[in-house]
Amino acid sequence: MISVIVVAAIACLVFLYVSTRPKGYISIDAAGAEMRLAGGRFSGVEVRSSKGPARVTVGTYSPQNLAIQMKQDGDTWGIESSGPWGTLAQVKVQKDQTTALKLGPPLLVKPEVRRGSPQQVSVGLTIFGQAGEKYRNVITKNGEPISPPKVKIVDEAGTVIASGRFEYG
């Protein structure tokens, strides 16, 4: 009987501690975005742009994953990130303030070119959001990965010297 009372008292103290801690807000300016952040004393938080600013305990949070979906012409397009996070690496929330996360589009696609041998060159691409967050190279349409993009390498005269398709993975 005493152990039940002790457990109930501890639960009440934890509730009071959590509920009385100062709060702030996190918002995401990219439509269709859902982000999971770790931090706070007891657990992380999930922020969805569609629900407006999320009320959270004051502190510093770290992104864990991010998914953005957008609808266009009846299709749902998606892209995901699990970092690195650029300027989003630490999300600081202050009392009664809203921390606005500017992420996602416009996206920047950067080519990555590596020489394997004198006769071999590897060409890849990296996708970044406006905060410098890096996205996976897999874009989905209605939940399914789209075909990887094609690539052509041309010389100064416009002659195609190599062509192919990017590969996921």
N, C-alpha and C positions, 0 to 999 in steps of 0.2 A: 504493500500500500504506500509506504513512504517513497519507494522508487518511482511510482506513478506520479506522485506529487512533485518530486524533484525534476522529473522529465518535463512535466507540464510547466513548472516554473522556469526552467531553462528555455523552453520553447517560447514562452511569453517574453522573456528578456531578449531573445534573438529577434523576435517580431518587433519589439519596441526599438531595438537598436537599428534594424533595417529601415523601419518606417519613419524614424525621426532623422535619419541622415539627410543632409542637404541634397536637393535634386536640381538637375539641369536637363537639357534636351539635346537630342541629336536628330538632325534632318538630312535627307539626301535629296539633291536637286535633280537627279536623273530619273526620268519616268520609268516605271517598271523595275526598279532596283530593289533587291533584298540583300541585306548584309548582316552577317553574324560577326559580332565583336566579343572578344574575351576581355575580362577585366572586372573591376569592382571587387567587393569582398567575398561574395558567395557564388556568383555565376556571371555568365556573359549576357549579352542582350541581342535581340534581333530587331533590325530597323528596316522598315519597308516604306519606300517613298509614297506608296498609295495610301498609307495610314497617317501621313503627316508626321510631325516631330514625335520621337519616342521619349518618354520621361524616364530618366535614368539617374542613378546615384552619381554624385559628383566624383570625378576621378579620371584616370587615364585608361583608355581602352586600346586594344590591338585588333585589327581586322583578322578574321579567320577565313572567311570566304565571301564571295560576292557573285550574284547572278543578276543579269539584266535581261529583260524580255521586252520586246516591242512588237506591236501589231502593225501590219502593213498589207493592204489589199487582201484581207482575210487570212493571212498567214501570221504565225507567231515566230519571230526570230529571237535567238538567245545566244548569249556569250557569258562565260564564267571566268572568275579569277580566284586564285588562292595565293596570290602574291608573286613576287615582291610588290610592295604597296606604295612606293614613291613617297609623296608628302603625307599619305594617309597612315604611315607606319605607327604613329601615335595619335590617337584622337583624345584630346583633352576637353573635359566637360567641367564648366564652372557653375557655381550656384546661380540659379534663376537665369542662366544664359543659354542660348541655342547655338550649338556647334553645327554649322552647315557644311556638309561634305559635298564638294564639287568633284564628281567623278564621272566615268563613262564617256559617252560621246561629247565632242567629236573624237573619234578614234584615230590614232596615228599608226600606220603600218610601216614598219622599218625593215628593209631587206638586211639579211645577214649573209655575207659572202665569205667563205673560207676556202683556202687552197689546200687540197689534200696531197697533191703531187703536182709536178709541172704540167701534167696532162689532165688533171682532174680538179674541178671546182665544185664546191657544195653551196647551193643557194637556198636560204631559208627566209622566214619572215617572223617578225615579232609584232604583237599588237599591244599598244599602250593607250590608256585613257588619259583624260585631261589632268589628273593628279599624278601621272607617272606610274599608275598601277598597271601591272602586266597581266594580260589576259591569255587564256589558253588559245591555241591556234585553231580550235574546233568551234565553228559557228553552226548553230542548229536552226533548222526550219521545221516547225511543227513537231519539235522534240527529237528529230533525227538529224545527224550530222550531214551538212551539205557536202557535195563533192569538193575536194581540194582545188584551189585555183590552178590554172594553167600558167606556164611561163615560157617566154620566147626570149632568147638572147640574140641580139642583132649587132652587126659591126657598123662602122660609120657610114657605109654605103647602103645600109638597110637590109643587107642579106642576112637571113636567119642562119646562125651558126650552130644553134642548139635549141631544142624545145623539149618540153615535158610537162609534168604535172607535179605539184607539191604533194608530199605524202604526210599524213598525220602520224605522229609518234616519234 
